[in-house]
Structure formats: C-alpha cells, structure tokens
C-alpha cells in the first residue's frame, strides 16, 4: 500500500461534473492498493496518515498532525501509485490489486478511518475523477505500509 499525502488549503474531487468530495485545510491522500495488501496495511496506513506531522506549529515547524489540527481528509484511490516504472517507457501494474480486491480494500480503508478516527471525504473507486487541490507548502510525502 502506498499513500501520497499532500498538505492542502483546499481539495475536491469531481465525477461527471458533480463534486463528490471536498475539504478545506487538511490532507489529500492518494491511495495505491497492492494485491498483497490486507487489514494490517490498512491499519498501519491509517495510523500514519493521522499521526504524521506535516502541519506547522506556532514556530512554523512541521510538528502537528492531522489529529492535532482537526483538518479535513480527502481520500482518492490511485492505482498508478503502485506502478513499476523501473524498466522501459511503459508502467507495469502487476503489483496492483485487482479491481475487485482494490474496491474491497478501499472501502475497508474508508470504514476503518471512519470507525477509528472520524468521517472523511472520498473519491469514487474506479471512476474517472477530476481532482483539484491547493497544495500548501508545497508539502507532499510518499508513505508505504
């Protein structure tokens, strides 16, 4: 499982010209799911997302987490994060979860977030989405579990 987390001032996801998820200040998470992922990776990634210190304290240092700030969370599935780009000019997706397994994992991830932390906004698994964001910093980290 890979997560690309970005500190944002605002972010939204649109499907078929309708906004389906939107947050103000907080974090946008692009979530890449692999075929070997399970509830263990879900729990680790969720913990990391909420405790990773990417927000500024009063001294301007990144010492605050999403839990500390109470910011929003927008989760968008993105299978291209798990691509193998080590050879040639075309990405390989053999490590990626199948669409069925990926959809189950994505929903389990959202359910875990909402049961352990709080409600989050989401994209739609497998949909053609348009994601808009204002990256604050810019601050972007690739997390793996």
C-alpha angles and dihedrals in degrees: 000000000000128000126192105201123192128187105230140186087207138348138179140177124215130196121186091351093305124111106233100172132023139166138176120216113354138072135323113206122198104197123205116193125205129203093247094052120119141164088291092064090042092056093045093048093047091051090049094048093053097041101038108114106230101133126088124252123210089284093054094251122132096251103126130084132209088262091053094050100037089224125161126266125214115188119198124178113232117176093185090075091074095050120129105234097168097104135046128333100297124074119236121221103191092119093053124105117256114256091256095047091042093052091051092047092047092052091045089052092051091045091050092049091050095046097045105030119007145292116304136191118244147193121228117268112243095005127126098253134187111212121197122189145162105216108214111218090349092272117170130156133181110221125190131191 
